[in-house]
Amino acid sequence: MMSFPRIGRNPVVDPVGARRYMDEAHAIAARDVEFSWDGVPLHYVPGEPMATHVINFMHLVLPEGERAMSATLAEALPLIEDERLHEEVVGFVGQEATHAASHKGAREHLAELGMDIEPMAKKMDWLVDRILGDRGLSGRAKRAWLCERLGLFAAMEHYTAVVGEWLLTDPALEKAGMHPVMLDMVRWHGAEEVEHRNVAFDAYMYVDGSYARRVRTALIASLTLSLLFLTSMNYLFCTDPSTDKGRFWPLQLIRATRRGLVPNIKFLITEIPPYLRPGFHPSQIGDMDVAMRYLAQSPAANRSHRESHS
């Protein structure tokens, strides 16, 4: 187990909870992925507009959010002297940049199909820069704001790891006939979220580790993601140009949730207590073996390998 230096007020993780795979040779690194969107329809989960738009939420929100997260972790890098954690943060930043670019490509494809997402995307860009930027601070204020953002992103990464595990293990979307390219994209992304699930948390614990900040940022992250999700669902449904999208999207969303096509949004609340246990560590959630097996056979993640052997 890794012992964190006492840089913050209480940065040491309970040894019962902290399991960081220190004896493994596995290294986190960005993969060269490529997605071909030709033939991917507007409703790529057939007959399920709201299940489709829950995935579209990722395309809408993640490019800007992951850009801000990468910038924050990169800002923290000079403070991280532990070689293994430093290496993991570098790999994490590379993976997040790839995620952002891939989701932006999917967003551009949806625009070609008539989904005018750019106005909302520009608002997201402005919001992220205004709220999560470095704000030009210096000294102690700069350090405190960095710790606050690390806490927020550690909490958000907990939620994305939970969703990533769901995408990898729940067969509902595949059974519903989700287009294989989009299914591969979200499962590839989910697998990498499980793969690097500990990095933002460990960086936060290394640089700060305040339990009070951990509680506060978890609650803020939960509330922010809940409001952002509901606002985006309304926007995506109203922007959907299809004549067969149905009516009253909240009811459609509830039905899709009951059929297991989307995660229950209640997880943004129910996952707070596990995250706030003093002995919690992200290695306790998700199955690394399942994630690695998917990444080993993901069409997009192995395209360049197959082409080099063809």
Backbone bond lengths (Angstrom), bond angles and torsions (degrees), N, CA, C in turn:
res aa  C-N    CA-C-N  psi(-1)  N-CA   C-N-CA  omega(-1)  CA-C   N-CA-C  phi
1 M - - - 1.461 - - 1.521 110.31 -
2 M 1.300 115.92 144.55 1.453 121.34 -179.12 1.525 109.84 -82.36
3 S 1.305 118.79 134.43 1.459 122.95 176.01 1.517 108.42 -103.20
4 F 1.336 116.38 115.57 1.448 120.55 -176.74 1.524 110.73 -79.45
5 P 1.320 118.02 135.54 1.464 120.07 174.50 1.522 110.13 -65.96
6 R 1.318 115.39 150.23 1.476 119.17 -175.48 1.527 110.45 -82.56
7 I 1.317 114.70 70.40 1.462 119.78 176.73 1.519 109.91 -80.99
8 G 1.340 116.07 -41.90 1.459 120.97 178.54 1.515 110.98 -89.49
9 R 1.348 115.33 -167.49 1.453 119.59 -176.77 1.522 112.68 -75.98
10 N 1.342 115.91 -35.31 1.463 119.55 179.80 1.521 109.32 -154.78
11 P 1.325 116.86 65.91 1.454 118.56 -169.17 1.521 115.64 -87.56
12 V 1.337 119.05 0.92 1.455 120.48 -174.35 1.526 110.21 -84.72
13 V 1.335 116.49 125.71 1.449 122.16 179.06 1.520 109.13 -79.30
14 D 1.328 116.86 140.84 1.455 122.10 174.60 1.522 109.29 -53.37
15 P 1.351 119.11 124.66 1.465 120.36 -177.13 1.524 113.72 -61.89
16 V 1.326 117.75 -21.52 1.469 119.94 176.38 1.520 110.33 -67.57
17 G 1.323 115.93 -33.34 1.458 119.72 -175.39 1.508 114.76 -95.08
18 A 1.340 117.74 -25.21 1.459 120.01 -171.55 1.528 110.91 -86.94
19 R 1.311 116.01 111.92 1.463 121.83 176.49 1.518 106.98 -133.27
20 R 1.323 117.95 102.32 1.461 121.19 -167.91 1.525 113.51 -108.54
21 Y 1.322 118.94 12.37 1.461 120.63 178.55 1.531 111.35 58.25
22 M 1.323 115.85 43.32 1.466 119.02 -175.14 1.525 112.94 -68.27
23 D 1.321 117.28 -21.98 1.462 119.80 -177.89 1.525 112.47 -90.48
24 E 1.320 117.61 -0.33 1.453 120.41 -178.01 1.524 111.54 -90.07
25 A 1.324 115.06 149.51 1.460 120.11 179.22 1.520 111.93 -86.50
26 H 1.328 116.40 -6.52 1.465 120.58 -176.04 1.527 111.33 -59.06
27 A 1.312 115.89 132.66 1.461 121.79 177.97 1.525 109.74 -120.20
28 I 1.315 116.34 138.02 1.463 122.12 178.22 1.526 108.41 -81.35
29 A 1.311 116.59 127.80 1.464 120.46 -179.45 1.518 109.30 -152.32
30 A 1.320 116.30 151.20 1.465 121.46 177.27 1.529 109.67 -68.05
31 R 1.329 115.79 142.22 1.460 121.46 178.17 1.528 109.75 -104.55
32 D 1.298 114.41 150.12 1.461 120.77 178.49 1.524 108.25 -85.44
33 V 1.329 116.11 94.38 1.463 120.31 -177.67 1.519 110.42 -106.63
34 E 1.315 114.94 155.63 1.464 120.58 178.91 1.526 108.62 -148.14
35 F 1.317 116.17 130.55 1.459 121.40 179.78 1.525 109.33 -119.61
36 S 1.323 115.75 134.33 1.463 121.40 174.82 1.516 108.12 -103.84
37 W 1.337 116.08 114.41 1.462 120.03 -174.23 1.523 113.06 -88.14
38 D 1.325 117.89 -1.38 1.469 120.26 179.06 1.524 110.30 -57.69
39 G 1.319 115.35 125.80 1.455 119.69 177.05 1.516 115.11 89.82
40 V 1.343 117.42 -5.92 1.468 119.58 177.34 1.523 108.32 -78.39
41 P 1.336 118.85 118.22 1.472 120.84 -174.97 1.519 112.18 -78.73
42 L 1.316 115.28 170.95 1.461 120.83 -179.75 1.528 110.71 -61.55
43 H 1.323 116.20 -47.69 1.468 120.81 175.48 1.523 107.61 -100.20
44 Y 1.313 115.57 86.29 1.467 120.12 -174.07 1.531 112.66 -79.20
45 V 1.326 117.32 -6.80 1.459 121.21 162.75 1.524 104.40 -103.07
46 P 1.326 119.14 102.64 1.471 122.05 -169.17 1.529 113.37 -55.05
47 G 1.339 114.27 127.94 1.459 120.29 177.02 1.510 114.34 70.05
48 E 1.326 117.62 12.98 1.471 121.43 -176.40 1.530 110.17 -130.57
49 P 1.346 117.12 77.13 1.472 118.93 -179.16 1.529 113.53 -57.97
50 M 1.338 117.69 -41.95 1.457 118.30 -175.12 1.520 112.22 -75.59
51 A 1.322 117.81 -34.42 1.465 119.18 173.79 1.526 109.49 -62.36
52 T 1.343 116.28 -39.86 1.465 120.62 176.11 1.524 110.86 -61.46
53 H 1.330 116.86 -43.53 1.462 119.49 -175.81 1.529 112.88 -73.44
54 V 1.324 117.74 -23.09 1.465 118.85 172.43 1.529 109.63 -64.20
55 I 1.331 116.88 -39.81 1.467 119.68 174.34 1.528 109.87 -68.95
56 N 1.340 117.22 -38.23 1.467 120.41 177.78 1.524 111.77 -60.76
57 F 1.323 116.26 -27.62 1.470 120.34 175.72 1.524 110.06 -56.55
58 M 1.338 115.80 -38.69 1.466 120.22 177.28 1.524 110.38 -63.64
59 H 1.343 116.88 -44.18 1.466 120.30 179.94 1.530 111.37 -63.97
60 L 1.323 116.02 -33.55 1.456 121.03 -176.14 1.519 112.31 -76.80
61 V 1.329 116.52 -42.92 1.457 121.29 -168.84 1.530 113.41 -96.57
62 L 1.323 117.09 -37.89 1.456 119.72 -167.81 1.527 115.65 -66.65
63 P 1.340 120.33 -38.96 1.477 116.70 -178.71 1.519 113.99 -53.64
64 E 1.332 116.98 -45.59 1.467 120.21 -179.05 1.525 110.95 -72.94
65 G 1.347 116.77 -43.03 1.456 120.05 -178.86 1.521 112.48 -63.84
66 E 1.333 116.43 -41.10 1.452 119.20 -179.10 1.523 111.85 -72.51
67 R 1.321 116.22 -29.61 1.469 118.97 173.99 1.528 110.29 -62.88
68 A 1.340 116.75 -44.89 1.463 120.47 179.70 1.528 111.34 -66.52
69 M 1.333 116.52 -38.08 1.452 120.21 178.48 1.527 111.36 -64.38
70 S 1.328 116.07 -44.23 1.460 120.16 178.85 1.522 110.79 -61.26
71 A 1.328 116.59 -41.58 1.464 119.94 -179.82 1.524 111.13 -63.90
72 T 1.329 116.42 -38.60 1.466 120.57 -179.59 1.521 111.14 -67.92
73 L 1.340 117.06 -45.41 1.472 119.89 178.71 1.529 110.81 -65.71
74 A 1.331 117.52 -36.32 1.459 120.26 176.95 1.527 110.86 -64.85
75 E 1.335 116.40 -36.64 1.463 120.76 177.68 1.528 110.90 -65.57
76 A 1.330 116.23 -31.51 1.466 120.37 -178.92 1.523 112.72 -80.52
77 L 1.322 117.96 -17.18 1.464 121.17 -174.07 1.537 114.18 -53.34
78 P 1.333 119.67 -44.32 1.470 118.63 -178.94 1.533 113.45 -61.98
79 L 1.317 117.65 -18.94 1.458 121.31 -179.83 1.519 112.54 -87.35
80 I 1.330 116.90 -11.20 1.467 121.41 -174.40 1.521 109.17 -100.31
81 E 1.326 115.72 105.19 1.456 121.27 -177.86 1.527 112.93 -92.53
82 D 1.334 116.91 -17.48 1.460 120.02 177.32 1.531 109.29 -65.78
83 E 1.329 117.53 122.85 1.466 120.97 -172.05 1.521 112.42 -64.37
84 R 1.321 117.90 -42.40 1.459 120.46 -177.49 1.529 111.02 -66.33
85 L 1.328 116.20 -46.23 1.458 119.31 179.44 1.524 110.77 -65.47
86 H 1.314 117.42 -38.99 1.464 121.14 177.14 1.530 110.11 -58.70
87 E 1.329 116.09 -44.72 1.464 120.57 178.55 1.525 111.39 -62.60
88 E 1.340 116.45 -40.99 1.456 120.20 -179.53 1.525 111.83 -65.85
89 V 1.330 116.36 -38.93 1.468 119.61 179.03 1.528 110.17 -64.74
90 V 1.322 117.56 -41.29 1.463 120.56 177.88 1.528 110.28 -60.79
91 G 1.338 117.25 -45.03 1.459 120.68 177.72 1.515 112.14 -64.53
92 F 1.327 116.51 -39.13 1.465 122.24 177.95 1.531 110.77 -59.65
93 V 1.321 116.25 -47.29 1.466 120.38 -179.40 1.521 110.23 -60.87
94 G 1.326 117.44 -40.32 1.459 120.51 178.02 1.514 112.48 -64.95
95 Q 1.325 117.63 -41.71 1.460 120.18 178.71 1.521 111.16 -65.95
96 E 1.326 117.27 -41.32 1.464 119.73 -179.50 1.528 111.39 -64.62
97 A 1.320 117.55 -35.82 1.463 120.42 177.30 1.529 110.17 -64.68
98 T 1.325 117.20 -39.31 1.464 121.06 178.08 1.523 110.66 -66.86
99 H 1.339 117.34 -40.80 1.461 120.50 177.04 1.526 110.55 -59.16
100 A 1.319 115.81 -47.83 1.461 120.08 -177.80 1.525 111.07 -59.68
101 A 1.336 117.28 -44.45 1.467 120.85 -179.51 1.519 111.48 -65.31
102 S 1.334 117.40 -38.81 1.463 120.80 -178.79 1.520 111.47 -68.12
103 H 1.324 116.67 -42.98 1.464 119.24 179.32 1.528 110.83 -68.64
104 K 1.317 116.57 -32.83 1.461 118.90 176.67 1.522 110.71 -65.77
105 G 1.347 116.99 -36.86 1.457 120.34 175.54 1.518 112.05 -63.04
106 A 1.332 116.71 -41.21 1.467 120.18 177.05 1.527 110.47 -64.54
107 R 1.314 116.24 -38.04 1.463 121.02 178.97 1.523 111.18 -63.81
108 E 1.297 116.77 -40.06 1.465 120.61 178.29 1.528 111.26 -66.43
109 H 1.324 116.67 -35.56 1.468 120.20 176.21 1.522 110.65 -64.76
110 L 1.329 117.22 -42.65 1.469 120.46 178.71 1.528 110.72 -62.72
111 A 1.338 116.32 -35.30 1.465 119.57 177.59 1.518 110.73 -62.96
112 E 1.332 116.88 -37.63 1.460 120.86 177.78 1.529 111.92 -65.14
113 L 1.335 116.28 -24.79 1.463 121.05 179.78 1.528 112.48 -91.28
114 G 1.331 116.79 2.18 1.462 119.85 175.31 1.511 115.44 108.14
115 M 1.338 118.32 1.78 1.469 121.21 177.58 1.530 108.55 -89.71
116 D 1.314 116.53 104.34 1.462 120.74 -177.05 1.530 109.21 -83.40
117 I 1.321 115.72 82.11 1.464 121.36 -175.51 1.519 112.49 -88.17
118 E 1.333 117.74 -18.21 1.466 120.52 -172.03 1.532 114.49 -57.05
119 P 1.347 120.07 -41.97 1.474 117.77 179.31 1.520 112.88 -56.26
120 M 1.339 116.37 -43.41 1.465 119.59 178.07 1.523 110.82 -69.68
121 A 1.338 117.06 -36.37 1.458 120.73 179.19 1.535 110.54 -63.28
122 K 1.319 117.05 -38.86 1.462 120.29 178.72 1.523 110.82 -66.83
123 K 1.344 116.85 -37.02 1.464 119.85 175.75 1.526 110.76 -64.31
124 M 1.346 115.97 -39.00 1.457 120.54 177.64 1.525 110.12 -62.82
125 D 1.317 116.20 -42.82 1.457 121.63 179.73 1.526 110.25 -59.98
126 W 1.326 115.95 -47.05 1.467 121.09 178.74 1.523 111.12 -62.80
127 L 1.335 116.40 -43.51 1.458 121.23 -177.68 1.523 111.44 -64.06
128 V 1.333 116.05 -44.41 1.459 120.21 -179.12 1.530 110.38 -63.76
129 D 1.335 116.70 -44.92 1.466 119.55 -179.79 1.529 111.55 -64.25
130 R 1.315 116.22 -38.30 1.466 120.43 -177.00 1.527 111.80 -72.17
131 I 1.337 115.96 -39.87 1.463 119.97 -174.58 1.523 112.69 -91.67
132 L 1.333 117.23 -39.84 1.461 120.55 -171.28 1.532 113.85 -110.59
133 G 1.322 117.40 8.90 1.458 119.86 176.79 1.518 111.98 -74.33
134 D 1.344 116.81 176.94 1.473 119.31 -176.68 1.525 112.53 -78.56
135 R 1.341 118.27 -14.17 1.468 124.32 173.11 1.527 113.91 64.59
136 G 1.322 118.32 9.26 1.455 120.33 176.86 1.506 114.75 65.60
137 L 1.324 118.45 26.45 1.461 122.02 -177.98 1.523 110.43 -80.90
138 S 1.327 115.58 169.32 1.462 120.70 177.89 1.525 109.10 -145.47
139 G 1.320 115.04 165.24 1.461 120.33 175.59 1.516 113.78 63.33
140 R 1.343 115.71 -140.79 1.460 121.42 -176.86 1.522 112.03 -64.46
141 A 1.325 116.87 -33.90 1.469 119.95 179.67 1.532 110.33 -65.53
142 K 1.326 116.16 -38.92 1.466 120.46 178.71 1.525 110.33 -64.13
143 R 1.344 116.39 -43.83 1.468 120.82 179.62 1.533 110.89 -64.86
144 A 1.320 117.18 -42.74 1.469 120.79 -179.76 1.519 111.08 -63.69
145 W 1.337 117.07 -40.53 1.455 120.15 -179.60 1.526 110.91 -70.04
146 L 1.332 117.29 -34.48 1.457 120.15 174.69 1.528 110.24 -62.40
147 C 1.328 117.53 -45.09 1.464 121.41 178.97 1.522 111.24 -62.07
148 E 1.319 116.45 -39.15 1.468 119.87 179.78 1.526 110.48 -63.98
149 R 1.328 116.82 -43.64 1.464 119.73 179.40 1.527 111.49 -68.03
150 L 1.325 117.68 -36.86 1.457 120.26 176.23 1.528 110.43 -62.21
151 G 1.326 116.31 -39.77 1.458 119.93 177.34 1.517 112.11 -64.09
152 L 1.329 116.78 -42.60 1.462 121.00 178.38 1.523 111.26 -62.29
153 F 1.313 116.64 -45.57 1.460 119.44 -177.24 1.529 112.02 -72.60
154 A 1.329 117.42 -30.49 1.462 119.41 174.63 1.526 109.86 -62.42
155 A 1.333 116.96 -42.46 1.465 120.63 178.27 1.521 110.97 -66.51
156 M 1.319 117.52 -44.09 1.459 120.25 179.89 1.527 111.66 -63.33
157 E 1.338 116.17 -37.13 1.461 119.25 177.99 1.526 111.60 -66.56
158 H 1.324 116.83 -27.98 1.466 119.24 174.44 1.524 109.85 -62.41
159 Y 1.328 116.09 -44.39 1.467 119.79 -179.79 1.532 111.08 -67.29
160 T 1.324 117.34 -39.89 1.469 118.47 -179.52 1.527 111.01 -69.14
161 A 1.328 117.65 -30.21 1.462 120.00 176.07 1.525 110.71 -68.31
162 V 1.326 116.80 -38.85 1.467 120.90 177.73 1.528 109.99 -63.71
163 V 1.337 116.24 -45.02 1.467 120.01 177.54 1.523 110.47 -65.50
164 G 1.328 116.29 -39.48 1.464 119.83 178.34 1.508 112.16 -59.10
165 E 1.333 116.71 -42.94 1.465 120.09 177.66 1.532 110.60 -62.90
166 W 1.337 116.41 -40.69 1.467 120.12 178.65 1.532 110.88 -62.14
167 L 1.313 117.04 -44.09 1.459 120.29 -179.66 1.531 111.75 -61.96
168 L 1.326 116.29 -34.42 1.453 120.56 -177.94 1.526 113.21 -76.72
169 T 1.317 116.83 -31.70 1.464 119.93 -169.32 1.514 114.65 -109.74
170 D 1.326 118.44 -18.12 1.462 119.45 -178.32 1.524 109.83 -91.00
171 P 1.340 117.94 126.34 1.471 120.47 -175.17 1.524 114.45 -87.28
172 A 1.351 118.07 1.06 1.464 120.60 -169.92 1.523 112.90 -60.11
173 L 1.328 118.48 -45.18 1.464 120.76 -177.38 1.522 111.23 -64.65
174 E 1.314 117.09 -41.48 1.461 120.33 178.65 1.522 110.79 -64.89
175 K 1.335 116.55 -41.81 1.468 120.42 178.79 1.525 111.64 -65.35
176 A 1.348 116.09 -30.12 1.468 120.46 179.74 1.522 111.90 -76.90
177 G 1.333 117.93 -5.03 1.463 121.10 177.76 1.511 114.61 87.16
178 M 1.332 117.30 25.32 1.468 119.87 178.63 1.524 109.92 -56.00
179 H 1.332 115.74 138.65 1.463 120.22 -178.26 1.525 109.67 -54.64
180 P 1.336 118.39 131.19 1.471 121.17 -172.67 1.519 114.78 -60.04
181 V 1.333 118.71 -31.53 1.465 119.75 179.63 1.525 110.20 -67.31
182 M 1.333 116.61 -46.01 1.457 119.39 179.94 1.529 110.76 -69.64
183 L 1.317 117.16 -35.28 1.455 120.36 177.52 1.530 110.18 -63.79
184 D 1.317 116.26 -42.50 1.465 119.79 177.84 1.517 110.30 -63.30
185 M 1.323 116.59 -39.71 1.460 119.10 -178.49 1.529 111.55 -61.37
186 V 1.338 116.50 -49.26 1.463 118.41 -175.71 1.526 111.00 -71.38
187 R 1.324 117.68 -30.95 1.464 118.74 177.94 1.525 111.36 -75.27
188 W 1.333 116.95 -37.32 1.467 119.54 173.07 1.517 109.95 -59.25
189 H 1.331 116.22 -47.23 1.457 120.23 179.42 1.524 109.98 -62.17
190 G 1.340 116.81 -45.30 1.457 120.11 179.44 1.517 112.19 -59.94
191 A 1.334 116.58 -40.03 1.464 120.25 179.81 1.526 111.11 -64.20
192 E 1.328 117.26 -40.25 1.460 118.98 179.33 1.527 111.36 -71.76
193 E 1.342 117.44 -29.39 1.461 119.52 174.97 1.527 110.30 -64.51
194 V 1.325 116.54 -39.64 1.464 119.92 175.92 1.528 110.04 -67.82
195 E 1.329 115.87 -40.74 1.465 120.50 -178.46 1.524 111.98 -59.54
196 H 1.332 117.34 -43.16 1.470 119.01 -175.61 1.536 112.42 -107.50
197 R 1.335 115.92 26.02 1.461 120.36 -173.16 1.531 114.06 -61.71
198 N 1.323 118.09 -23.98 1.465 120.29 -176.41 1.527 113.43 -88.29
199 V 1.344 118.85 -15.03 1.462 119.97 -163.34 1.532 113.08 -67.86
200 A 1.327 117.55 -50.55 1.466 119.49 -178.48 1.530 110.56 -63.24
201 F 1.334 116.82 -39.35 1.460 121.19 178.91 1.524 110.68 -63.68
202 D 1.339 116.59 -46.82 1.460 120.04 -178.58 1.527 110.88 -65.51
203 A 1.334 116.83 -37.19 1.468 119.45 177.50 1.529 110.27 -64.53
204 Y 1.332 116.79 -41.47 1.462 120.21 177.65 1.528 110.45 -62.59
205 M 1.342 116.70 -46.51 1.457 119.91 -179.41 1.519 111.74 -63.49
206 Y 1.305 117.19 -32.98 1.467 121.27 -179.96 1.528 111.14 -71.61
207 V 1.322 116.14 -46.30 1.464 120.25 -173.70 1.526 112.02 -80.40
208 D 1.339 116.82 -33.45 1.463 119.34 -177.20 1.528 111.08 -135.86
209 G 1.318 117.44 -77.24 1.456 121.18 176.39 1.510 115.77 84.66
210 S 1.321 118.92 6.64 1.460 121.06 178.96 1.531 110.65 -60.78
211 Y 1.327 116.79 125.87 1.468 119.69 179.38 1.527 110.23 -69.05
212 A 1.331 117.42 -37.49 1.467 120.19 178.76 1.525 110.42 -60.79
213 R 1.330 116.81 -42.36 1.461 119.96 177.70 1.526 110.29 -66.64
214 R 1.311 117.32 -37.43 1.462 121.06 178.35 1.526 111.04 -60.32
215 V 1.331 116.62 -41.95 1.467 120.49 177.93 1.522 110.11 -65.73
216 R 1.313 115.92 -48.81 1.461 120.41 -176.51 1.525 111.30 -61.70
217 T 1.316 116.87 -47.51 1.462 119.37 -176.65 1.531 112.03 -69.86
218 A 1.330 117.23 -29.84 1.471 119.50 175.98 1.520 110.48 -65.35
219 L 1.313 117.04 -42.65 1.462 120.44 179.31 1.529 110.95 -67.33
220 I 1.326 116.83 -41.47 1.466 120.09 178.45 1.522 110.27 -64.21
221 A 1.333 117.16 -43.78 1.465 120.73 -179.59 1.516 111.05 -62.64
222 S 1.326 117.01 -41.95 1.461 120.87 179.96 1.524 111.19 -62.93
223 L 1.315 116.59 -47.88 1.465 120.46 -179.62 1.524 110.78 -64.48
224 T 1.328 117.08 -43.69 1.463 121.04 -178.31 1.521 111.36 -62.42
225 L 1.326 116.75 -46.56 1.463 120.44 -179.26 1.524 111.62 -65.77
226 S 1.328 116.81 -36.83 1.469 119.92 178.44 1.521 111.02 -63.44
227 L 1.326 116.90 -48.51 1.463 120.74 -179.92 1.518 111.42 -65.51
228 L 1.319 116.01 -41.23 1.459 120.48 -179.77 1.525 110.66 -64.52
229 F 1.323 116.76 -39.92 1.457 120.97 179.73 1.522 111.08 -63.45
230 L 1.325 117.75 -49.10 1.453 120.63 -177.55 1.527 111.63 -66.15
231 T 1.330 116.67 -40.04 1.466 120.28 177.44 1.523 111.09 -63.34
232 S 1.315 116.18 -42.94 1.464 120.95 -178.88 1.517 111.83 -68.21
233 M 1.332 117.16 -37.06 1.463 119.63 178.31 1.528 110.61 -60.79
234 N 1.316 116.06 -42.63 1.465 119.54 179.13 1.527 110.16 -64.50
235 Y 1.328 116.57 -43.43 1.467 120.48 -179.73 1.525 111.16 -63.18
236 L 1.324 117.13 -46.91 1.457 121.11 -177.48 1.526 111.50 -64.34
237 F 1.325 116.97 -40.00 1.461 119.36 179.47 1.526 110.46 -66.79
238 C 1.322 116.64 -43.22 1.471 119.63 -179.32 1.530 111.35 -67.93
239 T 1.321 117.67 -29.72 1.458 121.57 -179.35 1.524 112.28 -81.55
240 D 1.303 117.18 -20.45 1.464 122.35 -179.93 1.529 109.52 -59.67
241 P 1.356 118.61 118.09 1.466 120.93 -176.02 1.532 114.00 -82.25
242 S 1.326 118.12 -2.24 1.468 120.86 -175.20 1.523 111.33 -67.30
243 T 1.301 115.22 143.02 1.470 120.58 177.31 1.524 111.47 -84.66
244 D 1.332 116.96 -12.65 1.462 120.22 -177.67 1.526 112.60 -109.12
245 K 1.320 116.57 25.82 1.465 119.30 -176.53 1.524 112.49 -81.00
246 G 1.325 118.13 -7.77 1.454 120.85 179.09 1.519 112.14 83.10
247 R 1.324 114.45 -165.73 1.463 120.15 -176.90 1.525 108.99 -133.69
248 F 1.316 115.47 165.10 1.466 124.59 174.70 1.525 111.13 51.58
249 W 1.322 115.60 76.72 1.457 121.37 -173.75 1.533 114.63 -59.74
250 P 1.354 120.71 -32.99 1.476 117.44 179.65 1.528 112.73 -58.97
251 L 1.334 116.63 -38.94 1.459 119.51 179.09 1.527 110.50 -67.62
252 Q 1.327 116.90 -39.65 1.465 120.32 176.57 1.528 110.94 -62.37
253 L 1.332 116.40 -38.85 1.459 120.60 179.85 1.524 110.64 -65.77
254 I 1.315 116.44 -41.93 1.472 120.44 178.26 1.524 110.19 -61.78
255 R 1.328 116.78 -43.22 1.464 119.98 179.64 1.525 111.61 -64.71
256 A 1.336 116.57 -40.36 1.467 119.88 178.03 1.528 110.91 -64.52
257 T 1.331 116.11 -36.50 1.463 120.55 177.84 1.517 110.52 -65.44
258 R 1.314 116.68 -44.13 1.464 120.32 -179.54 1.525 112.11 -64.40
259 R 1.328 116.84 -29.54 1.464 119.96 178.21 1.530 111.94 -84.57
260 G 1.333 116.35 0.30 1.456 120.65 176.92 1.505 114.79 79.81
261 L 1.334 117.33 13.81 1.463 120.17 -178.32 1.523 112.94 -80.77
262 V 1.315 117.02 -19.54 1.470 121.95 177.00 1.523 108.04 -138.25
263 P 1.328 117.67 152.03 1.469 119.63 176.25 1.521 110.67 -66.21
264 N 1.304 116.62 149.05 1.466 120.93 175.68 1.521 108.91 -71.68
265 I 1.324 116.04 124.71 1.464 120.30 -176.31 1.523 111.99 -60.56
266 K 1.323 117.41 -14.79 1.462 120.22 178.78 1.529 111.91 -62.20
267 F 1.339 117.19 -17.54 1.462 118.53 -179.69 1.527 111.87 -62.87
268 L 1.354 116.74 -22.45 1.459 119.36 176.90 1.527 111.65 -66.41
269 I 1.339 116.44 -18.34 1.464 121.25 176.20 1.529 110.40 -101.41
270 T 1.340 116.01 -46.17 1.462 119.49 -174.22 1.528 112.97 -68.50
271 E 1.346 117.81 -20.98 1.460 120.14 179.43 1.526 112.74 -85.12
272 I 1.335 117.90 -4.27 1.461 119.45 179.31 1.534 111.63 -67.70
273 P 1.356 119.61 -50.21 1.473 118.26 -179.03 1.530 114.52 -57.45
274 P 1.358 119.78 -45.11 1.468 117.46 176.96 1.524 112.60 -59.97
275 Y 1.331 116.52 -41.03 1.465 120.32 -178.23 1.531 111.32 -64.33
276 L 1.323 116.45 -31.22 1.460 120.39 -175.53 1.530 113.27 -91.89
277 R 1.314 119.37 0.24 1.459 120.12 173.31 1.529 108.68 -61.31
278 P 1.339 117.80 134.26 1.473 119.52 -179.21 1.527 113.05 -55.72
279 G 1.336 118.11 -31.82 1.449 120.76 -178.58 1.511 114.31 -92.27
280 F 1.326 117.32 9.44 1.470 120.08 -177.29 1.526 111.18 -68.12
281 H 1.331 114.74 141.98 1.457 121.46 167.68 1.524 107.39 -145.88
282 P 1.341 118.80 141.19 1.468 121.02 -176.60 1.518 114.57 -57.62
283 S 1.322 118.14 -21.88 1.462 119.86 178.55 1.517 112.08 -64.77
284 Q 1.349 116.83 -12.63 1.460 120.79 179.75 1.523 112.43 -79.80
285 I 1.316 117.98 -10.82 1.464 120.50 -179.59 1.524 109.42 -116.57
286 G 1.324 115.48 155.75 1.451 119.75 178.87 1.518 111.17 74.50
287 D 1.312 115.32 160.82 1.457 121.73 -179.79 1.525 107.79 -119.92
288 M 1.328 116.14 109.45 1.458 120.66 -177.43 1.526 111.77 -60.92
289 D 1.342 116.49 -36.64 1.462 119.51 -179.16 1.530 111.15 -63.87
290 V 1.338 117.08 -40.93 1.465 120.75 178.22 1.522 109.82 -63.28
291 A 1.334 116.76 -43.25 1.461 120.96 179.60 1.521 111.38 -62.56
292 M 1.335 116.63 -45.28 1.460 120.13 -178.40 1.534 111.75 -66.51
293 R 1.336 116.15 -36.39 1.469 118.88 178.52 1.521 110.40 -65.16
294 Y 1.343 116.40 -39.68 1.471 117.27 179.04 1.524 110.88 -67.28
295 L 1.311 117.68 -43.74 1.461 120.37 -178.86 1.527 111.63 -63.28
296 A 1.324 116.56 -27.62 1.461 119.99 179.63 1.525 112.60 -72.73
297 Q 1.353 116.42 -19.65 1.470 118.42 -178.62 1.531 113.44 -124.06
298 S 1.332 118.06 5.36 1.463 121.19 177.57 1.525 110.81 -61.49
299 P 1.332 118.60 125.24 1.473 120.44 -179.94 1.525 113.26 -55.43
300 A 1.337 117.41 -44.17 1.470 119.86 -177.33 1.519 111.66 -70.19
301 A 1.339 116.70 -39.18 1.461 120.09 -176.64 1.518 112.61 -75.05
302 N 1.337 117.35 -14.88 1.466 120.58 -177.56 1.527 112.68 -118.45
303 R 1.324 116.42 13.07 1.463 120.35 -178.53 1.529 111.86 -60.64
304 S 1.332 116.35 -47.89 1.464 118.78 -177.43 1.526 111.10 -65.82
305 H 1.346 116.68 -33.75 1.467 119.38 178.19 1.517 111.04 -65.82
306 R 1.343 115.94 -43.25 1.473 119.34 -179.67 1.534 110.84 -65.87
307 E 1.358 115.49 -40.31 1.455 118.60 -178.63 1.517 111.63 -65.78
308 S 1.346 117.91 -34.16 1.467 120.53 -179.85 1.524 112.14 -70.52
309 H 1.348 116.69 -18.52 1.466 120.18 179.83 1.519 112.39 -105.96
310 S 1.329 116.07 5.96 1.480 118.57 -179.26 1.536 110.82 -91.70
